[in-house]
Amino acid sequence: MVTLLAAPAEPLTNAGDTQLVIAALLGIAVVVVLIAWGKVHPFLALILGAAVLGVVAGVSADKIVTSFSGGVGSTVGGVGLLIALGAMIGGLLAESGGADSIVERVVGRVSGGALPWAMAGVAALIGLPLFFEVGVVLLVPIVLLVSRRVDVPLMKIGIPALAGLSVLHGLVPPHPGPLVAIDALGANLGQTLALGLLVAIPTVIIAGPVFGNFIARYVPATAPEALLPTRRPLAVGGDRRPTRPGEGRLDADGDLVTEDDLVNPGAGRPGAPIDEPAGPRARREPALWAAVVTVLLPVVLMLLRAIGELTLAEDTGGRKALDIIGTPIVALLAGVIFAMIFLGYRTGFSRSQVSGFLGGSLPAIAGILLIVAAGGGFKQVLVDAGVGNLVADAAEGANLSPLLLGWLVAVGIRVATGSATVATITAAGIVSPLAATLQGPEVALLALAIGCGSLFFSHVNDAGFWLVKEYFGLTVGQTIKSWSVMETIISVVGFAGVLLLDLVL
C-alpha cells in the first residue's frame, strides 16, 4: 500500500504495448500457478514471476536483477522495519498480559454481535494518521486474541479491522496518496477531508462488518499459532488449586506467578546474568492504561506530526521536532521502549526476559518479511518495465467524465502495479488539467474518486496482499476471496458514494 519507489522517467524496455500486457499477465499467472498448484513458497514464486515478467517484456537480465533488488531493499527498509518494530510491541503486549487486558475490556464491554463494528471503529480511528502496514501490525495481535478468546471467526472481526484501515489510507488526508492528489488537483484540503469522511463511513460499514459477516462463512480462517504468543502460567503458592493447564495462579501478595518464576536464573542457566535473584519472581498484571498507551503512543506521535504538517510552517522548530518524533519508525520505536519499561521491567520481568520476548517475536515474522519484500520487488519490476505508464497513456485521451476517468485510471494502475499511491499520483497527474474546469467541491470529489480507484482489487503484486495472507494464515485463494474482494468493495462503494455526492453538491 505504501509506495517506496516512484516510476522511472524512462522504462527499462522498448517493448510495445501488447508485449507489456502479455508480460504483466504472464508474470502474475506464474506467481499464482506456482503458489496455488506447485505449492512453491511465495518468496520464490514472486522472484520467478518477476523474472518471467522482465524477460517477456524484453528487459535485460542485469536490469531485472537491479530493479527487483531495488524494490526488495526499499520495501525492507520501510515496511520491513515497521513490521519488525510492530511485532516487538505485539510480543511484549502478549507476553506481559497487556493484550489480554485490552481483550478482556473489549469483550467485557462489547457483545459478540457488536465486536465486528467495534473493530471497524477502532481501526478507522487509529487509521487516521497511520500507514496501512503500521495499523496492521498494531491491530493484528488484538484481532487474533479477540478471535481466540471469544471463539469468533477470524474473518468476522479481521475484515472490519482491515476495512477501517484501508478506507482511511486511500481516502482521507494526511495519508500520502490523498495529500498528493489534493496538491496536484488544487483541491481544498478541508473540503476533501470532510467529504472523505462522509464517503468513508458507509464504505467501512459495507466492506467491514457487513462483508466480514458474509465471508466468514466461506473462509474458515483461524489465528496462526506462531503469531499468537501466549503466556503459560504455572500454579504455585497460595491456597488455590490448579484447575486446568495454562491457568494463572497468585502468590501470597496477590501477584501473578508464571512458569518463568520457577527458574533460578543465576544457577540454572549457563551465562545467565548474575544480578538476577534466584527463586520465584513475582509478576504483576500490567495496568490497563499501560497497555492502551503502548498501542496508542505511536498513533498519537504520528498524528501530532500530521497536525504539524497542516498547521505549522516548514522552517519552524516545532514542525521539525514533530516531523522527527512522528516518523513511523521513530514512533514505533518509542512504543517499543515504552512497552519494555511499563509492560516489562515494571511488571517484574528481568532484563534478559524482556530481551527474550523481543527476540522471540521476530522468528514468526521472518517469512512475512521475505514475502512482503519479494512482493515489493515484483511490483518494482512491473513499474520499471513501463506497465503503469502503459495504462496511463491508454486512458489519457479517453473522452470520459473527469470523475469516472480518474477512477478508471487509478484502477488500471493499481491492478497493474499493486501500489495505491502510485495509482493516485499518476491518475491525479493525468486528470489535473480537467480540474481547472470544475467547481471547488467537484475538485475534492475528483481527488476522492482517484483514491477509491487506487484501492481496487489488491492481488499478488501488492505487498499488502502478502501481509494480510501471512498474518491471518490464509491461502492465496482465501486471501483473494476475502481481502481482494473487500478492497474491490471499498473501491466500488466508495466511488458510488462520490457519484451520489456529486449529484447533491
Sequence and secondary structure as in RCSB ss.txt:
>XXXX:A:sequence
MVTLLAAPAEPLTNAGDTQLVIAALLGIAVVVVLIAWGKVHPFLALILGAAVLGVVAGVSADKIVTSFSGGVGST
VGGVGLLIALGAMIGGLLAESGGADSIVERVVGRVSGGALPWAMAGVAALIGLPLFFEVGVVLLVPIVLLVSRRV
DVPLMKIGIPALAGLSVLHGLVPPHPGPLVAIDALGANLGQTLALGLLVAIPTVIIAGPVFGNFIARYVPATAPE
ALLPTRRPLAVGGDRRPTRPGEGRLDADGDLVTEDDLVNPGAGRPGAPIDEPAGPRARREPALWAAVVTVLLPVV
LMLLRAIGELTLAEDTGGRKALDIIGTPIVALLAGVIFAMIFLGYRTGFSRSQVSGFLGGSLPAIAGILLIVAAG
GGFKQVLVDAGVGNLVADAAEGANLSPLLLGWLVAVGIRVATGSATVATITAAGIVSPLAATLQGPEVALLALAI
GCGSLFFSHVNDAGFWLVKEYFGLTVGQTIKSWSVMETIISVVGFAGVLLLDLVL
>XXXX:A:secstr
    S   SS S    HHHHHHHHHHHHHHHHHHHHTS   HHHHHHHHHHHHHHHTT  HHHHHHHHHHHHHHH
IIIIIHHHHHHHHHHHHHHHHTHHHHHHHHHHHHS GGGHHHHHHHHHHHHTTTS HHHHHHHHHHHHHHHHHHH
T  HHHHHHHHHHHHHHHHHHSTTSHHHHHHHHHHT  HHHHHHHHHHHHHHHHHIIIIIHHHHHTTT      G
GG     B   SSS    STT  EE TTS EEBGGGGS HHHHSTT  TTS SS   B    HHHHHHHHHHHHH
HHHHHHHHHHHS TTSHHHHHHHHHTSHHHHHHHHHHHHIIIIIGGGT  HHHHHHHHHHTSHHHHHHHHHHHHH
HHHHHHHHHHTHHHHHHHHHHT    HHHHHHHHHHHHHHHH  HHHHHHHHHHHHHHHHTTS HHHHHHHHHHH
HHHTTS   TT HHHHHHHHHTT  HHHHIIIIIHHHHHHHHHHHHHHHHHHHH 
